[in-house]
Amino acid sequence: MVEWIASPGLTPYEDAVAVMEDRATAIAEGRAGECVWLVEHPPLYTAGTSARDADLTDPGRFPVHRTKRGGQFTYHGPGQRVVYTMLNVAERGHDVRCFVRDLEAWVIAALAEFNVTGEIREGRVGVWVARPEKPPLPDGSAREDKIAAIGIRLRRWVSFHGLAINVEPDLSHYDGIVPCGISGHGVTSLVDLGLPVTMADLDVALKRTFDPAMNRERACG
């Protein structure tokens, strides 16, 4: 059984990391079960293990937290659902790439509950939404906006960190970074797409789609 926890208000980032590390250790040692933790953070930037300093374009705008999760710079803040996944990857196939694909499938399934088509793009981390109503990029390719970020870390085959899905954050806060090191494309949210979705609505969708996505039969090559 996976324990679900939803924390009200804004959770300080350092506190969240400490809780995740403790829980991941306890899961690995068999002292605790798996957990999905739903939080919001005050405005901040996080830098993953591949972050480039040049991608922090406004260093003084919000606090910057260096973290050992995978990925580059990303933003967290009010109106964004952060989903911390403390799950036993060893018991879920011992395959990190498959596990990340399952996380992507979970996000896509949750978005589909609101008739939003999330897509994965080779070479671009996260989940993307086509924006045909916007002008194409200078090279003529279609515009796509990122709606969800994914970045995990493993400790003794237990994952922590996880997902960030934009419900109704202040999208201008992304201006201080190059999100995930990807320029040319933008960011969006469920409300930006014209959908009157609340955080509670998304939480229901995440819970409903978790088991089918995360416990599905799949073959990763």
Helices and strands as residue ranges (DSSP letters): E 3-6, H 13-28, E 35-39, E 44-47, G 53-55, E 64-66, E 73-76, E 80-86, G 90-92, H 96-112, E 119-121, E 124-130, E 144-155, E 158-166, G 171-176, G 179-181, E 186-187, H 199-214
